[in-house]
């Protein structure tokens, strides 16, 4: 039997293995990025929902009782929304909202309410 030591299979398998590992690592990185993005999107949508619900509750309080309590809070499943109302200036009343999620994130927003129409007229988020 003749010895053939030119080494064709070892470099071929090495190249295929390196190619497989490169594609595999790219796919894992893509999966982790998508999971992180999904988690961040879920948190942002949850924050928006909690702010929207709180604004609707404040509007309902204004429509039924007339005035907004100076301080209060609303409890949600994954966080607590605290609010603090300032004294009205003319027909505009500012209400500061602070959302504290159980995951540790805090978001602050400010709503401007019209006391005559009993609706929110402007919304700003404070960083």
N, C-alpha and C positions, 0 to 999 in steps of 0.2 A: 504494500500500500504506500502510496506516495504522500508525503507531508506537504500540506498547503497552508502556510502560515501568513497569508496576505491579510487576514483580519477583516473580512467583509461584514460579518454579522454584528460584531461588537459596536462599531461606529453607527451602524444603522439603528440598532436598538437604543443606543445612547441618544441619538438625535430624536427618535420617536418619543422617548421618555422625557426629554427636555421640552419638546413641543407639547406633550400632554400636560406636564406640570405648569407650563406657561399659560395654556388655555384654562386649565383648572383654577389657577390662582386669579386670573382675570374674572372668571365667572363668580368665584367666591367674593371678590371685592365688589362686583356689581350687586350681588345679593345683599351684602352688608350695607351698601349705600342705599339700596331700595328700602331695606328695613328701617334704616335711620330716617329717611325721607318720609316714609309712611308714619312713623312714630311722631315726627315733628308736625306733620299735617294733621294727625289726630288731635294733638295738643292744641294747635291753633284753632281748629274747628270747635273744639270743646270750649276754649276761651271765648270765642265769638258767640257761641250758644249761651253761655253763662251771662255774658254782657247783655245780649239781646233779651234774655229772660228777665234779668234784673231791671232793665229799662222798662219793659212792659209792666212789671210789678209796680214800679214807681209811678208810671202813668196811671195805672189802676188805682193806686192810693190817692193820687191827685184828683182823679175823677170822682171817687166815692167820698173821701174825707176832706178834700180841699187842700190841706197843707201836707208837706213832706216832713216826717220826723227828722230832727237834727242829726241823729245817728241811728244806725241799724245795720242789720246783716241778714243775708239770705244764705241758707245752707243748701248745698248741692251734694251729690253723691261723691264727687271727687274734689271738692273744694268749698271754700267759703267766700262769699262776696260781701265785703263791708262797704257801707256808703256813708258819706258825711255831706249833709246839705248846708249850703251857705245861705245867708239871709238874701231874700230877693232884692234885686236892684231894678226897679221899675216892673216890667213884666217878665224879666229874665231871672231865673234862679239856677245857680250852678250846683251840681252834685258831683262830688268826687267818688269814684268807685275804685276799690282795691280788691283784686281777685288773688287769693292765695290758694293754689292747688296743693293737694296732699303730696304731690311729687316734688314740691319745694319751689316751684316757680311762682313769681309774683308779677302781676300786670296791673298797671294803674291807668285809668281812663277818666275822662271828665265829660259829663253831659250837661248841655244847656237846655233848660225846659222853659217853655212859655207858659206862664201861670194863667193867662186868659184862655188859651186854646187847650191847655193841659196836655201838651204833646212835647216831645223832644224836638228841638230845632237844629241842634248841632252836636257833633260828637268828635272828641279828640282823644288820642291815646298818648300818654306821657311815657317817655322812655326813661 
